[in-house]
Amino acid sequence: MNDIERLKASEPTSEITEALLSHGVVMVEGLLDPDLLARFNSDLDPLLDGADPARGRFINDGVAWFFGERTRHVTGIAAKSQVFATEILNHPIYMAVCDAVLSPNCARYVLNLAHVLDRGPGSEQQLLHRDQDVWFHLPTPHPEIQLASLLALVDFTADNGATRVVPDSHRWEPDRLPEEEELIAAEMPAGSAVIYLGSTLHAGGANTTANEWRRGMHLSYCVGWLRTEENHYLASPLETVRSLPRSSQELLGFAAHDAIDVGGGYLGAVDLQDPVELIAAGRL
């Protein structure tokens, strides 16, 4: 396949899911309507104005190298943007696709990472990678454990560093590398998203513009029995979580992964109970 299949947000989610499973990637145009996009960007503007792209504030040098020196970061978004926590985190399109891709492999899926990346002029192309490789201890093959996306908060172009994706690479052997022509820039208007499987090869593109910053958000979900890349229990204060809709609380991991009914066990209990129920009862 030499392009990314493009579908409108208004089209049936079954078609979005089918394209995703067939090619490992799909583009959803207009996932955020203009009003929602504007309100989210308004939340992000002061956060990015205060973000420093300099190195030195990462978990290790490898992560600093991966992101480079020309990217501004905002993490812990659920605690910083009510718009994200109540309207984007649990967006119906994301939920429908997660239901289809992740729910067969877990009792509950959760937010893995919500990370705004504002990639500035001079940003180099990232290392090609599969997001699921952060859990490299899992034996292979394994079922799909992650659903990821890049949400365009401004227009994405090849020049400003649109994410480059390799359609169909979710079916490749792990050591196969793409030819240059197999790398497709996910050019799309603001408010659109490229959604891909954790098993699909991709990389942030190089920003070759003189003065254009490429603002986007990596938003990913994973099966609920994995540890997430972002520690939401610390990034999202409990007083903030209490004010969120239950669906958001669950996605942030404040609910047990209860697989008893299918012959498994439970994970994440508090006093042998489901913490999201304790929150609802005012006991947590």
Secondary structure, 3 states (H helix, E strand, C coil): CCCCCEEECCCCHHHHHHHHHHHCEEEEECCCCHHHHHHHHHHHHHHHHCCCCCCCCCCCHHHHHHHCCCEEEECCHHHHCHHHHHHHCCCHHHHHHHHHHCHHHCCCEEEEEEEEEEECCCCCCCCCECHHHHHCCCCCCCCCCEEEEEEECCCECCCCCCCEECCCHHHCCCCCCCCHHHCEECCECCCCEEEEECCCCEECCCCCCCCCCEEEEEEEEEECCCCCCCCHHHHCCHHHHHCCCHHHHHHCCCCCEECHHHCCCEECCECCECHHHHHHCCCC
